[in-house]
């Protein structure tokens, strides 16, 4: 088994169902009746029947074998019924353990419901159920079938029993010695596959973010390493299959070779031809299939059982084994931020080019489609804080993609700090702006690696200051600090947005574009994040999904039909019917404390 936890849990499950195991063993003994009698009955049919010229007598001995086969077949049905009485309660116990663990996670301080985890783990419970049942079948089948065949050999010809048992024991010893390495490599293969899946899923889900950051080569390299690790694990596991073949060759086929080569000598020693044939029947129809089943079953399903059950036990420990949760707001989780030095672009100088300059911008999603943006001209001065609002489908996210250089306009130009977006390499654009989309990219790795993704040289003090400023301290504390490993699939949509927000806050760029990047945060935390970016310095463009984002901005761009309008919140309430309608329909109309209109 994989470890003490797996062994302890397995033996506890078996001990708790001793009566059902007793019935399983009893019916298994009846099922093994043909394996016990086959060689003896064949030997009698040959020696006392066919070779003696008594054809009817030979058929009678074979009829006895057929009757034993029918009895064994009837017992096989009861074997499966008894097996269910052992397996199904164990499956129910594991499922209850998983669900209880998920409920504890959802109801503890700082916890959250995660139906995906429950779905994933209940699938693993079914894997354990199937492999546990398969293991019981092949192990008890080997014990009873091989035991019956050896007993029959012992009754037929004791020297043959010893000659057959010796290579069988050697084959089992080879297989048993290789099991720990097989389990380790099976675990490595499963882990590598899961890491590859998480890495690829994160890259695909956040592809817009990856392109905006100019991090394509880095992400491809990261996924490529995962692919290589998965391939290495698969190749190693395939090589381990050779040990199973060696075990089968020594324990299953070597006895056949011994019997065939020794047959002339055995006959000269007085052993009948029927006895030699009966011994071959015991080996080929009893010992060899039983050994093959147990080696393939334990080497395949057994490894999956050990690895999968081990993962369930680690993910859903019983209450007394779960470490106490650290409160999310623990004061020692994130140190107080030091004074943050302003970035070189924090204050705009007179004469600086505008942060964003759009001239005659037109964009449509097809040659015959209606333009999403038509002849749009807009200037966003350096240091401005602009919110973009409008009905769904008005072109807000399209505008963000055009400004970030992720889409090319049909006509018109886009300049960032005087640099034309068209023709500028992605890595150069990544030094001018950062885009945080609704679905952000979070990679497998440490918490600190994710937060430093766009600023690898940031020291811990700077990262902690950003975490504290954006209200991400409870999240970082719950995850275990900057050095803790981060599983992107374990984060909620809001938690991924918060990680991406801290990452963008740390990015050494003068322009930040938040494209509904806080839509999964509650209004209070969203306000904390937007206030932090407004005070960060540089230029901030927010694609808003709540009206409070507009009230916090210095200026608002509203898509009012075919006439985009720019103005302050109060100004647009009087000038734009569309803006008044949006304010009336959004549920957080009351403006919070405004960010000062003077530049940071």
N, C-alpha and C positions, 0 to 999 in steps of 0.2 A: 504494500500500500504506500501511498504518497507520504504519509507522515503520521505521527502519533494521534493527531486529531481524527484523521480518516480511519485509522485502525480502531481507535476507541469507539467512534460512532458506529462503525460496522459491527463490531462485536456486541455492542450494546443492543443494536437492532436485532441481532440474531438471538441473543440471550432472552430478550423480551418475548420472543415467539418460539420458545422451545417446543411447545406442543405442536405447532404447525410444522416446525422442522422435523419433528418425530414422524408425523404423518408423511411428509415429503420423503424422508429416508425409507420408510416402510414401503411405499409405493415404488420408490427407485429400486429397491431390492427385488421386487416382483418384476419390474421392467427389465432388470438385468438377467432374468432367468434364461433367455436365449443365449446370452454371452457365456453363461456358466455351463450350459449343456451342449452348445453347438459342436465343439471339438470332439467330445466323448461320443455323441450320437453319430457324427460323421464317421469316426473311427470304427464304431460297431457296425454301421451300415456297410462299410467297405470290407472289414475283416470277416464278419460273420454272415454277411449277406452276399454282396456282389462277387468278391474274390472266392468265396466258398461255393459259388454256383446257386445260392439261395436268393433269387431275385426278389421274391415276395418278402423275405425277412429284411433285406436291405431297404425296401420301400417302407416297411413298418417302422424301422428306426428313423427314417427320414420323416415319416408322418408324426412321430413323437416330437421331432424338431419343429415341424410346422405348428403343432399344438402349442409348444412353448413360445413360438413367435406370436401367436394370437393372444396368449395370456399377457405377454409383454406389451403388445399394442394396446390392450384394454387398460393396463396399468398406466400407460403413458398419458392417457386422458386425465387420470386422477393426479398424476404428477403435476400437470399444469394447474389444476384446481388448487392443489396444496401450495404451489408456488405463489399464486395470487394472494393467499392468506399471509404470506411472509412479506411480499414486496409492496402491496398496496398500502398497508398501514405505515410502512417506512416512508413511502412517498408522501402520505398525508402529513406525517410529522415534519418532514422537510419543508413542505409548502407552508404549513402553519408557522414554522420558524422564519421563513423568508418574509411572509406578510407581517408578522409581529415586528421584525426588524425594520421593515419599511414604515410601519406605523410609528415606531419609536423615533425614527429619523424625522418623520413629518411633524411630530408633536413636541419634540424637544425644543429648547430655546434656540432660536436661530435656524431651526430645521425647516424643511419644505417638502411638500408632496412630490414624488417623482414616480409617476406611473410607468415610465420607460424602464426604470430599474426593476420594478416588480415584474413587468412583462419579460425582461431579459432573464431574471433569476428563476421565474417559474418555468421558462423553457429549459434552463439548466436542471431544474428539478426533474423534468420529464426525461432528460438525458440520463440522470442518475438512476431513475426508476428503471428505464430500459436496460441499462448496462448492469445494474445490480441483479435484475432477474436473469439476464444472460449469463452472468458470472456464476450464479447459483446453479443454473442448468448445466453448464459445462464442467464445473468442479465436481458436483455430485455425480454427473455422468461419468467422469473419469474415474472417480473413486470406486463406484459400484461396477462399472463395465470392466475397467482394468483389473479390479480386485477379483471379479468373477472369472475373467479369463485366466488369471494366474492360478486361481484355485482349480479350475478345470485342467490346466496344464499339470499342476502338481498331482492331481488324481490320475491323469493320463500317463505321465512319464516324469517323475521328479527331476531327473537330470536336465530335461528340456526346460523345466520351469526356471532353474537357476541360470541356464544359458540365455534365456530370453530376458529375465529380470535384470541382469547386470547392465546391458546397454540401455535398458529403459531408465534405470536409476541414473546412469551417467547423463543421458539426454535431459532428464528433468533437472539435474544439478546444474548443467550448463544454462538452461533456461532460467532457473531461479537466481543464479549468480548475475545474470544480465538484467534482471527486472529493475533494480534500482536505477541503473543508467537509462533504461527505457522510459521509466516514469519521468526522470529529469528531462530527457529530451522531448518527451510528449508535452510536458509542461512548458518547455521553452518554445515549442512549435505553436501551442495555443496562445501563449503570451505574445509572441511575435505577430501572429495573425491579428490579434485584437489591437495591438499597437498600430499595425499597418492600417486597419480599418478606421481607427480613430483619426489617424493622421490624414488619410485620404478624405474622410468625410469632412473634417475641419477645413481642409484646403478647398474642397468643392463648395461647401456652404459659404465660405468667406472669400470666394474668388474675386469678388469686386474689391474687397478690402485689400487682398493680396496685390492685385494690379495697381490699385491706387498708391500703395506703399512702395511700389517698384521692387517687391520682394519675390518675384517669380522664381528666380534662380535659387534663392535660399529655400523656398518652399519645395520646389522640385527636388533639390538636393536632400531635404529632410525626408520627403516621401520615398526618394530613391534609396536612402539608407534603410528605411523600414522594409522596402521590397527586398533588398539584399539580405537583411537579417532573416526575413521569412523564408527566402530561398535556401539559405544556409541551414536553417532549422529543418526544413523539409528534406534536404539531402542527407543530413545527419540521421534523421528518423528513418529514411529509406535504408541507410547502411545498417541500422540496427536490426532491420528485418532479416539480414543475413544470419544473425544469431538464432532467430527463430527457425530458419531453415536448417541450421546446423543441429539444433536440438531435435527436430523432426527426423533428420537423417540418421543421427546416432540412436535415438530411442525407438524410432518407428521402422526404419528400413534395415538397419544393421541386424536385428534379430531375424528378418527374412533371409538375408544373405547367409547368416550363420546356419539356419536350418537347411537351406538348399545345399550349401557346400558340405554340411555334415551328414546329409541324408544317407549316402552309401555306407558311411562308417556306422551310423546308428542302426541300419538294417542288419549289417554284419554282426552287431552286438546283440541282436535278437529283438530289436524293436520292429513292430509290424509296420507294413506300408500304410495301413489305416491310421496308426498312431502318428506317423510323420505327417500325413495329410491333415489329421485333426489338429496337430500342433500349428500347422500353417493357417488353418481356419481360425484358431484362437488369436494368432498374431495379426492376420490381415483383416478380420472382421470385428475383432474386439479391441486389442491393444492399440493397433495403429490408428484407427479412427478416433478412439478416445483421446490418445495423445495429441493428435492433430487438432481436435476440437478444443482441448484445454489450452494448448499453446497459442492457437489463433485467437481464442476467446479472451484469454488473460492478456495476451500481447496486444490486442486491439481494443475490445470493449473494456477490459480491466484497466488499461491505462487511461482511457477516457473517464472511467468511473472515478479513479483516484484523483485525477486532475480537477474534474468538474466538482466533485464533492468537496475537495479542498478549497476551491474558490467559494463555494456556498458557505462553508464554515467560516472562512475569513470575512466574507461580506456580511453575514448575518450571525454574529456570535450571540450566545445566550446573554441575558441581561447582566449576569454577574461577571461576564468576561469582557463586556464593553467598557472601554475607558471612559471616565466621566467627561462630558462635553465641556469645553472651555466657553464661558459666556462670550458672545460675540463682541460685547463692549468692554472686555477685560482691559484695564488701563495699561497693562504691560504688553499687550499684543502688538501695538504699533507705537513707537516712541514719538514724542512730540516733535513736530517738524521744526527744523532750524529755519533761520531766515533764508528766503529764496532770493538768489541773485537774479535781477532782471536779465532777460535775454537781450542780445544786441539789437533785435528788431522790436523790442517791447514798446518803445516810444517812436512814433513816426516823426521824421524830420521834415521841415518845410522843403518843398521841392521834390520829395520822394514820389516816384510813380505810383499810381493807384494800385491797391492790392489786386483788384479784379477790374478789368476793362472789357466789356462786351460791345461789339460794334456790328449792327445789322445781322444779328444771329437768327438763323432760321434752321429748324430741324423737324423732320418728319420720319415716321417709321416705315415708310414705303413710298415709292415714286408717285403713287396716286392717292396716298393718304392725306388727310387734312393735317396741316402743320401743327405740331405741338407747340412750337415757338415760332413766331413770325416777326422777322425784322426787329428783334429785341436789342436795344441799346441800354447799357447800364454801367455805371461807374461805382465801385465800392472803394472809398478812400482807405489808405493804410490806417489801421487802428480802428476801423468801423466795426459795429456790431449790428448785423443785418439779419432779420428774421424773414423767411419766405413762407407765405401762407396762400391758401387757395383751395378750391374744391378738389376732391379726389379726381385724378386724371388730368389736372390742369397743366402739368409739366414741371412740378416742383423737383422731383427726383431726377428728371431729365436735365433740368438746369444744373443740378449738382454734378451730374456725370459730365456735362459739357465743361463746366468750370474746372473740374478735376482732370480733364483730359482723357476720360474713359470712353467718351463718345466723340465723334467728329461731326461738326455741323454741316448742313447742306450748303450753307453760305454764311459769310460773316467771319469774324475773328474773335479769339479769346486770348487776352494777355494777363499773365500773373506777374505782378511787380515789374511790368515792362517787358517780360519775356513771352514771346508767342508760344502758346501751347502746341500748336500744329508744328510738327517737326522736332520738338524737344524730346530727347530720350526719356524713358520712364524714370531712370535713376536720377536724372536732373529735375524732373517734375516732383519727385519724392522729396527733394530738398526745399521745394517752394510751398508745398501744401500737404495736408493730411486730410483724408476723407474717412469719416467713421460712418459706415452704412448701418442700416437697421439690423442686418445679420453680419456680425463682425467675425473675424477670423481669430480663433484661439487655438494655439498649437499645444501638442503634448510636450510636456517639459515642466520645469519648475515655475512657480508663481512669479518669481523674479524675472526669469527669462521672458515670460509673456509681457510683463510690464515694461521691460527694457527693450522690447522688440524693435522699436524705432530709435532707441537711444542706448546702444549697448554699453556705453562708457559711463552711464549714470551710476553714481555710488549709492550705497544703501540709504544714506541720509536724505539724498534728493528723492529717491523713490518713496521713502516713508513720508516725506513732506507732501508729495503729490497724492499719495493714498489718503492721507489725513484730510487734505484740502478738498478732495472730491467725495468724501464720505464713504470711502471704500475700506476703512479700518475694520469694521465688523466682518466683512467678507474675507479679507486677508487673514484675520485672526482665525476664522472658522476653517479656512483651508490649511492652516498650520504655519503661516509665515511665508516669507519670501523663498525659503529653500525647499518648501514642500512641493511634492510632485502634483501636477494639475492634470486632471482628466477632463478634457473638454466636454465629453458626453455627460459628465456628472453635474455640469453647471446649468442653471436655468437660463432662459433667454435674457432676463434682466441682469443676471450675474455676468454673462458674457459681455453685455453692453457696458457694464461698469468696468470690467477689465480693459475693454477697448478704449473707454474714455480716459482712464489713467494712462494708458499707452500713448494716446494722442496728446494728452496734456504734457507728457515728457518729451514728445518729439520736437527736435530743434528746427521747427519750421515757422514761418510768419503767418500762415493762413490755415485755419481750421474750419472744415466743413462738416457739420453734424447733420446727416441726412436721416431724420427721424431716429437718431442714434440713442435716444432716451425713452422711446415709446413704451418699453417694458418696465420702466422704473416708476415708482409711485411719484406723485406730484412734488412731494417734499424733497426727495432725493434728486429728482430731475432739476428742481430749482437750485439745489446745492451744486450740481454739476455745471449748469449753465452760468451761475454766478462765478464759479471758479474759472471757467474759460474766459468770461468777460474781464476778469481781473488779471488774467494770465499775461495780457499784452498781446500785441499782434492784432490780427483781423479775425473776426468770427462770423461765419455764415451758418444760420440754423434753419434747416427745413423743418418747420414747426408742425406738430400734430396737436398741440394744446395752445389755446389763446394766451396762456400765461407766458409762453416763449416770446410772443410778439410784444407783450407789455414790458418784458425785461429788455428788449432790444432798443438801440438808439433809433433805428429806422426799420420800416417794414416794407417789404415788396409783396403786394397782393396781386394775384392773377384775377383781374376783374374783367372776365370775358376776353375780348381781343385787345384790351387796353391795360397792360400791367401798370400799376401805380406804385409810386414810392413816396413814403412820408412817415411821420410819427404815428403812434397809435391814436392819439387824440385827433390828429389831422385827418387820418383815414376814416375815422368814425363819421366825419361830416362829409367827406368827399366820395366814399365808395359804398354803394349799396351792398355789394358782395361782401365787403369787410364787415359791415354792420350785421349782415345775415350770419356770417361765420361766428362773430362774437356772440350772437344770440343763441346759436346752436351748440357751441362748445360749453362744457359744463364747469369750467374753472375760470369764469369771467372775472371775478374779483382780482385785480392785479396785486401781486405781492410787492414788497419793497423794491423799487426800481434800482437798477444799477446806475450810478451817476453817469450823466451824459458826457462829462469831460473825459478826455482820453486817459487811459491808465498810465 
